[in-house]
């Protein structure tokens, strides 16, 4: 809620602390880490990997339609508001918005 309501930007370290990323990889080591991770996955049973992927995708899909519909509805309401219009105008005019 903090990030959603404040719209503040965070760095990679805070994203990791909050659990938004799996891990931080030092600059220049991303490809090595990606290959090591791919090798670990490839060492597992292909059937098990596929089953886990299907389970996770299915779980997400089961809730996605409801979530997507709600997000669409809320987004439509926000875009129809005077606050949205003021926010866009303030951005274009390079000023802080005045929400009343």
NORHU-V852308 format. One record per pair of residues at least 24 apart in sequence whose C-alpha atoms are under 10 Angstrom apart, sorted by the first residue. I is the first residue (numbers start at 0). J is the second residue. Records with the same first field share a line. If there is no record, write none. Layout:
I->J / J
This chain:
none
